[in-house]
Amino acid sequence: MPDFTYERKAGVGEGRIVVGIDEAGRGPLAGPVVAAAVLLDFRKFPRSLRTKVDDSKKLTPEMRAHLYDRLQNHAQIGVGMASCIEIDRINILRASLLAMRRALDALGLIPDHALVDGTVRPDLPCSSTLIIEGDGKSFSVAAASIVAKVVRDRLMQAMAGYHPEYGWDHNAGYSTPEHLGALARFGPCLQHRRSFRSVRETLLVRA
């Protein structure tokens, strides 16, 4: 379970402002990549939530939604994203890093330090620590993973209203058999990432 070890090492107990940053949506074939920056006051954070916040991938959709709602009252949150057009232009890694920077900018303050999930450092206006699988180690990063995942899933559900044939309301744009089958039948739409192999191959077949 994540805890506040990394936050303490970064100086939270000494009054330093430390945020957690994570992204959601690097793997899907469609839609934006979304990142969140979360600032928690661990001294005031409800103890009842400390055993529930975890890597978003380990939580049910219902628990993610519940924690997302609770975090609105107990954290400062910034959300940023990069579009599928940007993903195709600069690649998914750079787009993910761009979304992280935008999330921090949206937070409305410059922290003393950022804890970032991953192995590549985004361009941030503060010092940072990269944590591999940080959403399972740092409480702040886990909270960011929940926010990013919920925001992106809800965005894909809204987009499914315009493109119901792809099943985005329940596959979130990932390469499920249903989504791949719809790609083969209907071809890609404007929200598909044309730089991703499955989408690119569909375009070649339909050319």
N, C-alpha and C positions, 0 to 999 in steps of 0.2 A: 504493500500500500504506500502511496506517496505520503511524505511528511514535510516538515519545514527545515530539514537539515541544510539544504542548499540555500534557502532563504537566510538562515542564521549565518552561514559561512559568508554570504554576501553582505552581511552587516545590518540585517533588519533590526536586531536587538539594540543596535547602536544608533538607531534613528534614520538609517539610510532607506531610501525608497527603492524597492525591488519589485519588478513585475515579472510575470510569467507569460511567455509567448508560444503559441502553437498554431498549427494550421490543419485544415481538413479539406480533402478533395484533390489530392495529388493524383490519385489513380483513376478516377472516372473518365469516361470517354466524352462527357459533355458537362457544360456548366463551368462556373468560375471556381477558382481555388479561394478559400476563405481563411483568414487568420484572425486570431483574437489576442489582445494584450489585456491582462488582468492584474489589478493591484488589490491585494487583500491586506486587511489589518488582522493578522493572525491572533492578536491578543483579544479581539472582539468577535472573532468568527465563532458562530455557535458550535459548541462541542458536539451537538447532535448531528452535525453535518460532516464532522471531521472523519468519521468512519465510513462515509458514503461517497465522498468525492474520490474519483479514481480515473484512470485512463478511460476516455469516452468509449473506446472500443469494447471495454469490458462491461459496460452498463447497458441495460435495456433502454429502448427509446423512451419508455415511460419515466424511468429514473433520470435519464438525461434531461428530459423536459422539466421534471420537478426541480432538479438541482439548478438548471438554467434560471428558472423563476426565482429561486432562493438567492442565487448569486446576484441578481439585479439589486437586491436590498443590502448586500453585504460586501460589495466590491465595486471598484471603478473599472469600467470596461470600455475598450476600444475595439472596433471591428474594421477590418480592411479586406479587400479582395482584389483579384486580378482576373480579368475577363478571359473567355476562351480565345478571343482575338489576340490578347497579349500573350497568352500561353503559346499560341502558334508562332508568334513573332519572336519571342525571346527564350522559349522552352519552359517546361513546367518547373524546373528547379528555380530558375531566376524569377519566374512569376510568383512562386511561393515565397521567396525572399522579399519580393516587392510587396506582396500582400501583408507580410509581417511588418514591414516598415510603415505601411499605411495604417495598420492596426495601432501601432504605437503612436503615430501622429494623431489618430482619432481619439486617443486617450486624453489628449489635451494637456499633458505635462511631460517633462523630460525626467525620467527616473535616474537614480544614481547607478543602477545596474539592472540588466535584464537576464533572465534565465530562459534559454531558447531550446526548444526541442529540436534535435537534429545534429548534423555533422558539418554544416556549412553556415558560416556566420553572415547574417543579413547586415546591411548597411544601416546602423543605428546611431543615434546621437549620444550614446552612452556606452560604457563598458558592458560586456556580456560574457556569459558562460554557456557553452554548448553542452547539452546533456543528451546523450544517446538514450532513446526511449524515456525521455524526461517526463512524459505524461504519466509514467508509472512510478516516478521517483520524487518529483517536486510537486507539492500541493498547488502552487500557483500555476505551474504548467498544466497540471491535470485540469484545473478549473478553466484554463484557456482552451484546452482541448474540447471540453464540454460545450463551451460557448460557440466555438468555431463549428463544431459538428451540428449543433442544433440550428444555428443560423443557416448553414449551408443546406441541411436537409429540408428546412422549411422553404428556402428559396427554390429548391428543386421541385418541391410539391406544388408551389405556385406556378412554376414553369410548366409543370405537367398539364395544367389546365389548357395551355396553348398547344401542347404536343402530347396528347394522351397515349398515342400509339407506342411510345417508347417505355412506358411504365415507370417514369421517373419518380412518381409519388411513392413508390416502394423500393426501387433499386437505386435511387439517388444518382443515376447516371453511370453506375458501374457496369462492367462488361458481363452481365448475366446472360444466360441463354436467351431470355426473353428480349433483352435489349439488342443483342447481336442479331436475333431473328428479325426484329423490327428494322434494324439498319439495312439488312439485306433486302427486305421487302420495300421499304419506303425511301431508303437512302438517308443521308445525314441532313440535319437542319442547320440553321445558323448558329445554334448553341453547341454543336459538336466540335470537338478539337481535331482539326484536320491533320495536325502533326502527329497524332497517335496512330499507330500502325493499323488497328482494326478499322478505324474510320478511313484512313488513307487507302487501304486495300478495297474497301467498299466503293470508294470513288473510282478507283481504277477499273473495277469490275463493271461498273455502271457507265463508264465512259464509252 
